[in-house]
Amino acid sequence: MAADQFLNSILLVNELKVAVKVCEGAESVPDSTELARAVTLSVSENWAARERVTELRKAALEAIKPGGSSAKNLDALVKYLSEFNLQEK
């Protein structure tokens, strides 16, 4: 597992609690039984994280709407960079 994959897994499994850890380490291969268990769990309707995934999805969709937090932050960044560029000339 590369460095970014390790950090992504920490974020998804431990922080956001929307993923299931199957194996650990750059050279590891998941046990087929453990992998089957994790896949079965993640697609089951009773998976506790399913509600959390739905909440995060809704929040992400709200953020990218016009006027959402992502759009506002991107606009602010563009404005800031534009002003910075004008000051340099």
VEXRO-101074 format. One record per atom (N, C-alpha, C, O): residue number from 1; residue in three letters; atom name; x, y, z. Coordinates in steps of 0.02 Angstrom, whole numbers. Layout:
+-----+------+------+--------+--------+--------+
|  nr | rest | atom |   east |  north |     up |
+-----+------+------+--------+--------+--------+
| NUM |  ALA |   CA |      X |      Y |      Z |
...
+-----+------+------+--------+--------+--------+
END
This chain:
+-----+------+------+--------+--------+--------+
|  nr | rest | atom |   east |  north |     up |
+-----+------+------+--------+--------+--------+
|   1 |  MET |    N |     43 |    -59 |      0 |
|   1 |  MET |   CA |      0 |      0 |      0 |
|   1 |  MET |    C |     45 |     62 |      0 |
|   1 |  MET |    O |     88 |     69 |     43 |
|   2 |  ALA |    N |     35 |    105 |    -48 |
|   2 |  ALA |   CA |     75 |    167 |    -52 |
|   2 |  ALA |    C |     54 |    215 |      3 |
|   2 |  ALA |    O |      2 |    205 |     36 |
|   3 |  ALA |    N |     93 |    266 |     14 |
|   3 |  ALA |   CA |     81 |    313 |     68 |
|   3 |  ALA |    C |     12 |    345 |     64 |
|   3 |  ALA |    O |    -23 |    350 |    115 |
|   4 |  ASP |    N |     -8 |    367 |      5 |
|   4 |  ASP |   CA |    -73 |    399 |     -1 |
|   4 |  ASP |    C |   -130 |    349 |     11 |
|   4 |  ASP |    O |   -181 |    368 |     39 |
|   5 |  GLN |    N |   -121 |    287 |     -9 |
|   5 |  GLN |   CA |   -172 |    237 |      3 |
|   5 |  GLN |    C |   -179 |    223 |     77 |
|   5 |  GLN |    O |   -234 |    213 |    103 |
|   6 |  PHE |    N |   -123 |    222 |    112 |
|   6 |  PHE |   CA |   -124 |    212 |    184 |
|   6 |  PHE |    C |   -163 |    268 |    218 |
|   6 |  PHE |    O |   -206 |    255 |    260 |
|   7 |  LEU |    N |   -147 |    330 |    200 |
|   7 |  LEU |   CA |   -182 |    387 |    230 |
|   7 |  LEU |    C |   -256 |    387 |    212 |
|   7 |  LEU |    O |   -299 |    402 |    254 |
|   8 |  ASN |    N |   -272 |    370 |    150 |
|   8 |  ASN |   CA |   -342 |    366 |    129 |
|   8 |  ASN |    C |   -379 |    312 |    169 |
|   8 |  ASN |    O |   -436 |    323 |    190 |
|   9 |  SER |    N |   -346 |    255 |    181 |
|   9 |  SER |   CA |   -379 |    202 |    219 |
|   9 |  SER |    C |   -391 |    224 |    291 |
|   9 |  SER |    O |   -444 |    209 |    320 |
|  10 |  ILE |    N |   -344 |    259 |    320 |
|  10 |  ILE |   CA |   -353 |    285 |    389 |
|  10 |  ILE |    C |   -413 |    332 |    390 |
|  10 |  ILE |    O |   -456 |    327 |    434 |
|  11 |  LEU |    N |   -416 |    377 |    342 |
|  11 |  LEU |   CA |   -472 |    425 |    339 |
|  11 |  LEU |    C |   -539 |    389 |    331 |
|  11 |  LEU |    O |   -586 |    402 |    368 |
|  12 |  LEU |    N |   -543 |    343 |    283 |
|  12 |  LEU |   CA |   -607 |    310 |    268 |
|  12 |  LEU |    C |   -628 |    261 |    323 |
|  12 |  LEU |    O |   -687 |    257 |    339 |
|  13 |  VAL |    N |   -581 |    223 |    350 |
|  13 |  VAL |   CA |   -598 |    172 |    400 |
|  13 |  VAL |    C |   -604 |    202 |    470 |
|  13 |  VAL |    O |   -655 |    192 |    503 |
|  14 |  ASN |    N |   -554 |    238 |    491 |
|  14 |  ASN |   CA |   -551 |    261 |    561 |
|  14 |  ASN |    C |   -587 |    327 |    574 |
|  14 |  ASN |    O |   -621 |    335 |    625 |
|  15 |  GLU |    N |   -580 |    374 |    528 |
|  15 |  GLU |   CA |   -609 |    440 |    540 |
|  15 |  GLU |    C |   -681 |    446 |    515 |
|  15 |  GLU |    O |   -726 |    463 |    554 |
|  16 |  LEU |    N |   -692 |    431 |    452 |
|  16 |  LEU |   CA |   -760 |    438 |    423 |
|  16 |  LEU |    C |   -804 |    377 |    437 |
|  16 |  LEU |    O |   -865 |    382 |    435 |
|  17 |  LYS |    N |   -771 |    321 |    451 |
|  17 |  LYS |   CA |   -807 |    258 |    467 |
|  17 |  LYS |    C |   -855 |    238 |    412 |
|  17 |  LYS |    O |   -913 |    220 |    424 |
|  18 |  VAL |    N |   -829 |    240 |    350 |
|  18 |  VAL |   CA |   -870 |    221 |    292 |
|  18 |  VAL |    C |   -837 |    167 |    250 |
|  18 |  VAL |    O |   -857 |    155 |    193 |
|  19 |  ALA |    N |   -787 |    133 |    278 |
|  19 |  ALA |   CA |   -752 |     80 |    242 |
|  19 |  ALA |    C |   -733 |     25 |    290 |
|  19 |  ALA |    O |   -734 |     33 |    351 |
|  20 |  VAL |    N |   -716 |    -32 |    261 |
|  20 |  VAL |   CA |   -696 |    -91 |    300 |
|  20 |  VAL |    C |   -624 |   -108 |    282 |
|  20 |  VAL |    O |   -608 |   -114 |    223 |
|  21 |  LYS |    N |   -581 |   -115 |    332 |
|  21 |  LYS |   CA |   -512 |   -133 |    319 |
|  21 |  LYS |    C |   -508 |   -207 |    304 |
|  21 |  LYS |    O |   -536 |   -249 |    340 |
|  22 |  VAL |    N |   -473 |   -224 |    250 |
|  22 |  VAL |   CA |   -467 |   -293 |    229 |
|  22 |  VAL |    C |   -398 |   -320 |    241 |
|  22 |  VAL |    O |   -390 |   -378 |    261 |
|  23 |  CYS |    N |   -347 |   -279 |    230 |
|  23 |  CYS |   CA |   -278 |   -301 |    242 |
|  23 |  CYS |    C |   -237 |   -239 |    257 |
|  23 |  CYS |    O |   -261 |   -182 |    253 |
|  24 |  GLU |    N |   -174 |   -250 |    274 |
|  24 |  GLU |   CA |   -131 |   -195 |    292 |
|  24 |  GLU |    C |    -61 |   -208 |    267 |
|  24 |  GLU |    O |    -36 |   -264 |    270 |
|  25 |  GLY |    N |    -29 |   -156 |    241 |
|  25 |  GLY |   CA |     39 |   -163 |    218 |
|  25 |  GLY |    C |     45 |   -161 |    143 |
|  25 |  GLY |    O |     -1 |   -182 |    107 |
|  26 |  ALA |    N |    101 |   -136 |    119 |
|  26 |  ALA |   CA |    112 |   -126 |     47 |
|  26 |  ALA |    C |    114 |   -192 |      8 |
|  26 |  ALA |    O |     92 |   -194 |    -49 |
|  27 |  GLU |    N |    138 |   -243 |     38 |
|  27 |  GLU |   CA |    146 |   -307 |      3 |
|  27 |  GLU |    C |     93 |   -358 |     21 |
|  27 |  GLU |    O |     97 |   -416 |     -1 |
|  28 |  SER |    N |     44 |   -339 |     61 |
|  28 |  SER |   CA |     -5 |   -388 |     84 |
|  28 |  SER |    C |    -58 |   -402 |     32 |
|  28 |  SER |    O |    -75 |   -360 |    -10 |
|  29 |  VAL |    N |    -83 |   -462 |     35 |
|  29 |  VAL |   CA |   -138 |   -485 |     -8 |
|  29 |  VAL |    C |   -193 |   -507 |     39 |
|  29 |  VAL |    O |   -181 |   -548 |     84 |
|  30 |  PRO |    N |   -254 |   -482 |     30 |
|  30 |  PRO |   CA |   -306 |   -501 |     77 |
|  30 |  PRO |    C |   -324 |   -575 |     73 |
|  30 |  PRO |    O |   -324 |   -605 |     19 |
|  31 |  ASP |    N |   -338 |   -603 |    130 |
|  31 |  ASP |   CA |   -362 |   -671 |    133 |
|  31 |  ASP |    C |   -430 |   -673 |     98 |
|  31 |  ASP |    O |   -472 |   -630 |    109 |
|  32 |  SER |    N |   -442 |   -723 |     56 |
|  32 |  SER |   CA |   -504 |   -725 |     17 |
|  32 |  SER |    C |   -566 |   -729 |     62 |
|  32 |  SER |    O |   -617 |   -700 |     45 |
|  33 |  THR |    N |   -561 |   -763 |    117 |
|  33 |  THR |   CA |   -618 |   -767 |    163 |
|  33 |  THR |    C |   -633 |   -700 |    194 |
|  33 |  THR |    O |   -690 |   -679 |    200 |
|  34 |  GLU |    N |   -580 |   -665 |    215 |
|  34 |  GLU |   CA |   -587 |   -599 |    245 |
|  34 |  GLU |    C |   -613 |   -549 |    193 |
|  34 |  GLU |    O |   -656 |   -507 |    209 |
|  35 |  LEU |    N |   -589 |   -554 |    132 |
|  35 |  LEU |   CA |   -612 |   -509 |     79 |
|  35 |  LEU |    C |   -686 |   -522 |     64 |
|  35 |  LEU |    O |   -724 |   -474 |     56 |
|  36 |  ALA |    N |   -706 |   -584 |     62 |
|  36 |  ALA |   CA |   -777 |   -601 |     50 |
|  36 |  ALA |    C |   -820 |   -573 |    106 |
|  36 |  ALA |    O |   -875 |   -547 |     94 |
|  37 |  ARG |    N |   -796 |   -579 |    168 |
|  37 |  ARG |   CA |   -834 |   -553 |    225 |
|  37 |  ARG |    C |   -842 |   -478 |    220 |
|  37 |  ARG |    O |   -897 |   -451 |    232 |
|  38 |  ALA |    N |   -788 |   -443 |    203 |
|  38 |  ALA |   CA |   -790 |   -370 |    198 |
|  38 |  ALA |    C |   -836 |   -347 |    142 |
|  38 |  ALA |    O |   -874 |   -299 |    151 |
|  39 |  VAL |    N |   -833 |   -380 |     85 |
|  39 |  VAL |   CA |   -876 |   -361 |     29 |
|  39 |  VAL |    C |   -949 |   -375 |     46 |
|  39 |  VAL |    O |   -993 |   -333 |     33 |
|  40 |  THR |    N |   -963 |   -432 |     76 |
|  40 |  THR |   CA |  -1031 |   -449 |     96 |
|  40 |  THR |    C |  -1058 |   -398 |    146 |
|  40 |  THR |    O |  -1115 |   -375 |    140 |
|  41 |  LEU |    N |  -1016 |   -380 |    194 |
|  41 |  LEU |   CA |  -1036 |   -330 |    243 |
|  41 |  LEU |    C |  -1051 |   -263 |    211 |
|  41 |  LEU |    O |  -1101 |   -231 |    226 |
|  42 |  SER |    N |  -1007 |   -241 |    166 |
|  42 |  SER |   CA |  -1014 |   -174 |    138 |
|  42 |  SER |    C |  -1073 |   -166 |     91 |
|  42 |  SER |    O |  -1096 |   -110 |     79 |
|  43 |  VAL |    N |  -1098 |   -221 |     63 |
|  43 |  VAL |   CA |  -1156 |   -216 |     19 |
|  43 |  VAL |    C |  -1221 |   -235 |     53 |
|  43 |  VAL |    O |  -1275 |   -231 |     23 |
|  44 |  SER |    N |  -1217 |   -256 |    115 |
|  44 |  SER |   CA |  -1278 |   -276 |    150 |
|  44 |  SER |    C |  -1317 |   -214 |    171 |
|  44 |  SER |    O |  -1289 |   -161 |    185 |
|  45 |  GLU |    N |  -1382 |   -221 |    173 |
|  45 |  GLU |   CA |  -1425 |   -165 |    192 |
|  45 |  GLU |    C |  -1420 |   -149 |    266 |
|  45 |  GLU |    O |  -1439 |    -94 |    287 |
|  46 |  ASN |    N |  -1394 |   -194 |    305 |
|  46 |  ASN |   CA |  -1389 |   -184 |    377 |
|  46 |  ASN |    C |  -1323 |   -153 |    398 |
|  46 |  ASN |    O |  -1310 |   -145 |    458 |
|  47 |  TRP |    N |  -1280 |   -136 |    351 |
|  47 |  TRP |   CA |  -1215 |   -109 |    367 |
|  47 |  TRP |    C |  -1224 |    -42 |    402 |
|  47 |  TRP |    O |  -1255 |      4 |    375 |
|  48 |  ALA |    N |  -1197 |    -36 |    461 |
|  48 |  ALA |   CA |  -1206 |     24 |    502 |
|  48 |  ALA |    C |  -1180 |     87 |    467 |
|  48 |  ALA |    O |  -1207 |    141 |    477 |
|  49 |  ALA |    N |  -1129 |     81 |    427 |
|  49 |  ALA |   CA |  -1098 |    139 |    395 |
|  49 |  ALA |    C |  -1140 |    165 |    336 |
|  49 |  ALA |    O |  -1127 |    220 |    312 |
|  50 |  ARG |    N |  -1188 |    127 |    314 |
|  50 |  ARG |   CA |  -1228 |    148 |    256 |
|  50 |  ARG |    C |  -1261 |    216 |    268 |
|  50 |  ARG |    O |  -1263 |    258 |    224 |
|  51 |  GLU |    N |  -1288 |    226 |    327 |
|  51 |  GLU |   CA |  -1320 |    290 |    344 |
|  51 |  GLU |    C |  -1268 |    347 |    343 |
|  51 |  GLU |    O |  -1283 |    401 |    319 |
|  52 |  ARG |    N |  -1209 |    333 |    369 |
|  52 |  ARG |   CA |  -1155 |    383 |    369 |
|  52 |  ARG |    C |  -1135 |    401 |    297 |
|  52 |  ARG |    O |  -1123 |    459 |    282 |
|  53 |  VAL |    N |  -1130 |    351 |    254 |
|  53 |  VAL |   CA |  -1113 |    362 |    184 |
|  53 |  VAL |    C |  -1165 |    408 |    152 |
|  53 |  VAL |    O |  -1148 |    454 |    114 |
|  54 |  THR |    N |  -1228 |    394 |    166 |
|  54 |  THR |   CA |  -1282 |    435 |    138 |
|  54 |  THR |    C |  -1278 |    507 |    162 |
|  54 |  THR |    O |  -1288 |    554 |    123 |
|  55 |  GLU |    N |  -1263 |    517 |    226 |
|  55 |  GLU |   CA |  -1255 |    585 |    254 |
|  55 |  GLU |    C |  -1198 |    622 |    220 |
|  55 |  GLU |    O |  -1205 |    680 |    200 |
|  56 |  LEU |    N |  -1141 |    588 |    212 |
|  56 |  LEU |   CA |  -1083 |    620 |    181 |
|  56 |  LEU |    C |  -1096 |    635 |    107 |
|  56 |  LEU |    O |  -1074 |    686 |     81 |
|  57 |  ARG |    N |  -1133 |    591 |     74 |
|  57 |  ARG |   CA |  -1150 |    603 |      4 |
|  57 |  ARG |    C |  -1193 |    665 |     -3 |
|  57 |  ARG |    O |  -1180 |    707 |    -46 |
|  58 |  LYS |    N |  -1243 |    672 |     41 |
|  58 |  LYS |   CA |  -1287 |    731 |     39 |
|  58 |  LYS |    C |  -1246 |    794 |     52 |
|  58 |  LYS |    O |  -1256 |    845 |     18 |
|  59 |  ALA |    N |  -1202 |    791 |    100 |
|  59 |  ALA |   CA |  -1160 |    850 |    117 |
|  59 |  ALA |    C |  -1116 |    869 |     58 |
|  59 |  ALA |    O |  -1107 |    928 |     43 |
|  60 |  ALA |    N |  -1087 |    819 |     25 |
|  60 |  ALA |   CA |  -1044 |    833 |    -33 |
|  60 |  ALA |    C |  -1084 |    863 |    -90 |
|  60 |  ALA |    O |  -1061 |    910 |   -123 |
|  61 |  LEU |    N |  -1143 |    837 |   -102 |
|  61 |  LEU |   CA |  -1185 |    864 |   -156 |
|  61 |  LEU |    C |  -1206 |    936 |   -141 |
|  61 |  LEU |    O |  -1209 |    977 |   -186 |
|  62 |  GLU |    N |  -1220 |    951 |    -78 |
|  62 |  GLU |   CA |  -1237 |   1020 |    -59 |
|  62 |  GLU |    C |  -1177 |   1066 |    -69 |
|  62 |  GLU |    O |  -1185 |   1123 |    -91 |
|  63 |  ALA |    N |  -1118 |   1042 |    -53 |
|  63 |  ALA |   CA |  -1058 |   1083 |    -58 |
|  63 |  ALA |    C |  -1041 |   1102 |   -130 |
|  63 |  ALA |    O |  -1014 |   1156 |   -142 |
|  64 |  ILE |    N |  -1057 |   1059 |   -177 |
|  64 |  ILE |   CA |  -1039 |   1074 |   -247 |
|  64 |  ILE |    C |  -1093 |   1110 |   -286 |
|  64 |  ILE |    O |  -1083 |   1128 |   -344 |
|  65 |  LYS |    N |  -1151 |   1120 |   -255 |
|  65 |  LYS |   CA |  -1204 |   1159 |   -288 |
|  65 |  LYS |    C |  -1182 |   1231 |   -296 |
|  65 |  LYS |    O |  -1139 |   1255 |   -258 |
|  66 |  PRO |    N |  -1210 |   1267 |   -345 |
|  66 |  PRO |   CA |  -1196 |   1338 |   -349 |
|  66 |  PRO |    C |  -1214 |   1372 |   -282 |
|  66 |  PRO |    O |  -1270 |   1363 |   -257 |
|  67 |  GLY |    N |  -1169 |   1409 |   -255 |
|  67 |  GLY |   CA |  -1180 |   1441 |   -190 |
|  67 |  GLY |    C |  -1162 |   1397 |   -131 |
|  67 |  GLY |    O |  -1166 |   1418 |    -74 |
|  68 |  GLY |    N |  -1141 |   1335 |   -145 |
|  68 |  GLY |   CA |  -1121 |   1289 |    -92 |
|  68 |  GLY |    C |  -1051 |   1307 |    -66 |
|  68 |  GLY |    O |  -1018 |   1350 |    -94 |
|  69 |  SER |    N |  -1031 |   1274 |    -13 |
|  69 |  SER |   CA |   -967 |   1292 |     19 |
|  69 |  SER |    C |   -907 |   1282 |    -27 |
|  69 |  SER |    O |   -861 |   1322 |    -26 |
|  70 |  SER |    N |   -908 |   1230 |    -68 |
|  70 |  SER |   CA |   -852 |   1219 |   -114 |
|  70 |  SER |    C |   -849 |   1273 |   -167 |
|  70 |  SER |    O |   -795 |   1299 |   -183 |
|  71 |  ALA |    N |   -907 |   1291 |   -193 |
|  71 |  ALA |   CA |   -909 |   1344 |   -244 |
|  71 |  ALA |    C |   -886 |   1411 |   -214 |
|  71 |  ALA |    O |   -848 |   1448 |   -245 |
|  72 |  LYS |    N |   -910 |   1425 |   -153 |
|  72 |  LYS |   CA |   -890 |   1488 |   -120 |
|  72 |  LYS |    C |   -815 |   1489 |   -107 |
|  72 |  LYS |    O |   -782 |   1540 |   -118 |
|  73 |  ASN |    N |   -788 |   1433 |    -82 |
|  73 |  ASN |   CA |   -717 |   1431 |    -67 |
|  73 |  ASN |    C |   -675 |   1436 |   -131 |
|  73 |  ASN |    O |   -622 |   1468 |   -130 |
|  74 |  LEU |    N |   -697 |   1404 |   -184 |
|  74 |  LEU |   CA |   -660 |   1409 |   -248 |
|  74 |  LEU |    C |   -663 |   1481 |   -274 |
|  74 |  LEU |    O |   -612 |   1507 |   -297 |
|  75 |  ASP |    N |   -721 |   1512 |   -270 |
|  75 |  ASP |   CA |   -726 |   1582 |   -291 |
|  75 |  ASP |    C |   -680 |   1627 |   -250 |
|  75 |  ASP |    O |   -647 |   1672 |   -277 |
|  76 |  ALA |    N |   -678 |   1615 |   -185 |
|  76 |  ALA |   CA |   -634 |   1655 |   -141 |
|  76 |  ALA |    C |   -561 |   1645 |   -159 |
|  76 |  ALA |    O |   -522 |   1692 |   -159 |
|  77 |  LEU |    N |   -542 |   1583 |   -174 |
|  77 |  LEU |   CA |   -473 |   1569 |   -193 |
|  77 |  LEU |    C |   -455 |   1604 |   -259 |
|  77 |  LEU |    O |   -402 |   1635 |   -265 |
|  78 |  VAL |    N |   -499 |   1600 |   -308 |
|  78 |  VAL |   CA |   -487 |   1632 |   -372 |
|  78 |  VAL |    C |   -481 |   1707 |   -363 |
|  78 |  VAL |    O |   -437 |   1739 |   -392 |
|  79 |  LYS |    N |   -525 |   1736 |   -322 |
|  79 |  LYS |   CA |   -522 |   1808 |   -309 |
|  79 |  LYS |    C |   -456 |   1826 |   -276 |
|  79 |  LYS |    O |   -423 |   1875 |   -295 |
|  80 |  TYR |    N |   -436 |   1788 |   -226 |
|  80 |  TYR |   CA |   -374 |   1800 |   -191 |
|  80 |  TYR |    C |   -314 |   1797 |   -238 |
|  80 |  TYR |    O |   -271 |   1841 |   -238 |
|  81 |  LEU |    N |   -312 |   1744 |   -279 |
|  81 |  LEU |   CA |   -256 |   1736 |   -325 |
|  81 |  LEU |    C |   -256 |   1791 |   -379 |
|  81 |  LEU |    O |   -203 |   1814 |   -400 |
|  82 |  SER |    N |   -315 |   1811 |   -400 |
|  82 |  SER |   CA |   -320 |   1865 |   -449 |
|  82 |  SER |    C |   -293 |   1930 |   -420 |
|  82 |  SER |    O |   -257 |   1967 |   -454 |
|  83 |  GLU |    N |   -310 |   1945 |   -359 |
|  83 |  GLU |   CA |   -286 |   2006 |   -326 |
|  83 |  GLU |    C |   -211 |   2003 |   -316 |
|  83 |  GLU |    O |   -176 |   2053 |   -324 |
|  84 |  PHE |    N |   -186 |   1945 |   -299 |
|  84 |  PHE |   CA |   -114 |   1936 |   -289 |
|  84 |  PHE |    C |    -77 |   1948 |   -354 |
|  84 |  PHE |    O |    -25 |   1981 |   -355 |
|  85 |  ASN |    N |   -103 |   1921 |   -408 |
|  85 |  ASN |   CA |    -72 |   1928 |   -473 |
|  85 |  ASN |    C |    -72 |   2002 |   -495 |
|  85 |  ASN |    O |    -23 |   2025 |   -524 |
|  86 |  LEU |    N |   -125 |   2038 |   -481 |
|  86 |  LEU |   CA |   -128 |   2109 |   -499 |
|  86 |  LEU |    C |    -78 |   2151 |   -460 |
|  86 |  LEU |    O |    -50 |   2199 |   -486 |
|  87 |  GLN |    N |    -66 |   2132 |   -398 |
|  87 |  GLN |   CA |    -19 |   2169 |   -356 |
|  87 |  GLN |    C |     53 |   2160 |   -380 |
|  87 |  GLN |    O |     95 |   2204 |   -369 |
|  88 |  GLU |    N |     68 |   2104 |   -411 |
|  88 |  GLU |   CA |    135 |   2089 |   -434 |
|  88 |  GLU |    C |    155 |   2130 |   -496 |
|  88 |  GLU |    O |    214 |   2141 |   -507 |
|  89 |  LYS |    N |    106 |   2152 |   -535 |
|  89 |  LYS |   CA |    121 |   2187 |   -598 |
|  89 |  LYS |    C |    143 |   2257 |   -587 |
|  89 |  LYS |    O |    157 |   2293 |   -636 |
+-----+------+------+--------+--------+--------+
END
